[in-house]
Amino acid sequence: MGFTNLEVLLNDYKGIPAADSGGTYAGAPASLVDDLKWMGFHAVSRANNHSLDYSYEGLRITSETLTKAGVCHAGVGENLGEARSPGYMETPAGRVGVLSGSSSFAAWGRAGHARTDFQGRPGLSPLRYSTYYNVSKEHLDALKGIEDALGFAKIKEAARKAGYLRPDKEGELTFGGLKFVASDTPGLHTDPNERDVQEIARWIRDARRQADWVFYTLHAHEAHVEREVPAEFIVKFARACIDAGADAFIGHGPHVLRGIEIYTGKPIFYSLGNFIFQNDLVKRHPQDIYDRAGLGLEATPADMYDARSKNDTVSFPADVNYWESVLGVIDYDAGVIKKVEIYPLYLGWDRPRPQRGRPTLARGEISKRILERMQKLSEPYGTNIRIEGEKGVIEV
């Protein structure tokens, strides 16, 4: 069974474009579903920051396209219950359950629960999180002084008296929408939303009873300072998914490689990077994205791509790390995981725009560089990746 994150809408560019997209308006011809199946992808995740690029209509058209083609998909729905629930795929080896969520999304894009007396909200399955910053007591006092000087303390006090704002706890300060906590060890910290974790874990446990294999997949851009290191809440959540019964956790979103952890004998892929990355070949866009690039109605798609990348000198086209990835293969024997193999991929960073973004097996020095990077990124989790020629092997 092949799985991938479907970070595109198979909508024939139909639907009302959202005022705020996930970046590129990720529309595409619906016929690409046949290419997905030809490549061996029969299960896809749908929850990501592009799920609502074409609002609810684009979401629904994509769901209809995948369902009609017989592709297992999960992560979005007409309400939160649907978005949280698994998609199932029947294979010769057994039944596979796939669940999908995202921590990177526009606030209006997350699905909402249906009630007995009110409809739900279409959208994606969200994993919310909270962020706080540990600072020294001296720095916290300095922030309080700034708050007082600017008059923000009085505004906050009035909001508290009106019932719109909770008071800060001792040793904490909410300032400019950020939470600061007095600590002897300064640093950035994140925690997953406990309600979201509990709801997702309940559906994983349900899938565990309904399928032979269960995979949870999360789309997450968030990093712990450096983009190759997942935010703390992602690590906590990934382990919670395994504890709830997932056979593997598959992360994606940052477009770069992150490490692999073997947790209680189950693999956690924090990010395998990109597989197909044709971000500069999308045929149609609304005017909003041209506006962001400072272009008018006379501009063409190629004009926009040139402008936003400054002729390939900034962003994705300028950084080879976005174009080096791995393909992960989990080897099971009688339902028990034996090993994980990773195959390095090269997406043609040095090729012209019409050719780059297509995966090929990396060879020679590129293969060695990618595998050694994966070794380094996985070391903090105690994972040993053995390099055998042009592939990596993790014994479980």
Protein Blocks (a to p, Z undefined) as FASTA:
>chain_A
ZZdddfbdcehopajddfbdcbiacdddfklmmmmmmnopabdcfbdfklmmnojklmmm
mmmmmmmnopacehiafbfklmmpccddddfkbccddddddfbdcfklpccdddfkbccd
eddddddddddddddfklmmmmmmmmmmnommmmmmmmmmnopaccddehiaceehiacd
ddfbgcddddddfklmmmmmmmmmmmmmmpfbdcdddddfbdghiaklccfklmmmmmmm
mmnopabdcdehjopacddddeehiacdfbgbjfbdcfklcfbdcfklmmmnopafkbcf
klmmmmmnonoigcjllpmklmgccddddddeehiafbdcdddddehlmpcfklgoiacd
dehjllmmmmmmmmmmmmmnopacddehjaccddZZ
